[in-house]
Amino acid sequence: MRVDLFDFELPSERIALRPVRPRDAARMLVVPNDGELLDRSVRDLPRLLRAGDVLVFNDTRVIPAQLQGRRGDARIGATLHKRLDVRCWQAFIRNGKRLHEGDSIAFPAEVSATAVCRHEDGSWTLAFDGDEPVEVLLERAGQMPLPPYIAGKRPTDASDQEDYQTIFAREAGAVAAPTAALHFTPELLTGLDEAGILRETLTLHVGAGTFLPVKADDTDAHRMHAEWGRVDRATADRLNAARGAGGRIIAVGTTSLRLLESAAVEAGTICPFEGDTAIFITPGYRFKAVDGLMTNFHLPRSTLFMLVSALMGLDRMQTAYAHAIAEGYRFYSYGDASLLIP
């Protein structure tokens, strides 16, 4: 499909630079398959779902994966986006033209890495020096990797250490938050429990590739970056049982949805899964594992707007986004939510 079909105009003032407080006070646009759009709040979620439905969360934890360093006199910025092995990460590099294979990059707090090789997409493999775990080095030298549409407007600060982490965050390895889950609070979880709504977790380590623009003119020419994920057997069995009993599987965030769809077979059964996924979901895709999606509002021409258009229909989502813009909804990672029920 033509990528320009997924374009829309978004006023810059609609981009949220901070989350609302408390988190579950965010607005939520309910988008059914047909019928009118409903302006609600995230706090209404227990009344919008049914007993026996299952919310599926991503328990990945964001690491301080953004680094500022030097190679000689040149400033080098690195955003790690995928672990390759114990000491090597693939990274997007700013000022990469000043970097050559074998160069050493000095980061703060006596952290250093060697540029191993450059990839076709312009990213680099960095091998971190020393024996300490890379995660320990990042805690010393790294910053929280806020999305570029926020970081370009304000600096990262101490509040982001908490704001850009979900209450489910457990498995360290993401360089971007699964932002739909940022809206959840202990109080909201209590309300969901009382309503008989179940929840499960899986792990998908979100990479910085999620923010890359689609540069191709046609979706067939776009290549997704791979991300590592895991659905264990016990979780898969419980999800299949819940669906078999009539419950709906509602993914919280596009990362949860993409992993569930990667783990499912054509018949709709969710299987255990561990490994990389580069699934790219565009209109025409037949969904196997999920019955709905809670997600934030996404960038124009992005793979994530293509995904929600595949779930609900492009015209339906263009209408929903036009409504959200007109009604003052807040967009992107720290913004409001939508509940999509096809």
Buried (B, 14 or more C-beta within 10 A) or exposed (E): BEBEEBEEEBEEEBBBBEBBEEBBBBBBBBBBEEEEBEEBBBBBBBEBBEEBBBBBBBBBBBBBBBBBBBBEEEEBBBBBBBBEEEBBBBBBBBEBEBBEEEBEBBBEEEBBBBBBEBEEEEBBBBBBBEEEEBBEBBBEBBBBBBBEBBBEEEEBEEEBEEBBBBBBBEBEBBBBBBBBBBBBBEEBBEBBEEBEBBBBBBBBBBBBBBBBEBEEEEBEEBEBBBBBBBBEEEBBEBBBEBBEEEBBBBBBBBBBBBBBBBBBEEEBBBBEBEEEBEBBBBBEBEBBBBBBBBBBBBBBBBBBBBBBBBBBBBEBBBBBBEBBBEEEBBBBBBBBBBBBBB
